[in-house]
Amino acid sequence: MSTDYCCVYAHSKGEECVKHDIVPRMMTVKRLKERLQDVPDDLVVIVQQDSEGNGYSPLSGCYTGAIYKPTGDWGGDVLNLSDSADSHCMTEKKWIHSKAKYPHCLVLYPTN
Ligand SMILES: [Zn+2]
């Protein structure tokens, strides 16, 4: 992972750095592929709605081309890279910063 301005700024201010402090604790596509290596190809994929298993729904699809902006330890926002700064109510500068600061992500979504 490259160290860009946003990252350097976070470190200099003693703030939690998204790329170096948060991403290492998250599931990446690489880790997911390793985890799925020995899983049979014909299993259906079900999304559990929370860590306690209070609900389940079949996986409907997935997409990329977005960044994940955490708002806390348990949630955040996904912003599509093809969107304009305006659509996220940001200045052009802030949007460019956000695209450098937050990790690119794969989003999996349930049927409902
Ligand atoms: Zn960093």
Residues whose N, C-alpha, C, O or C-beta is under 5 A from the ligand:
A	BS01	ZN	C7 C17 K19 H20
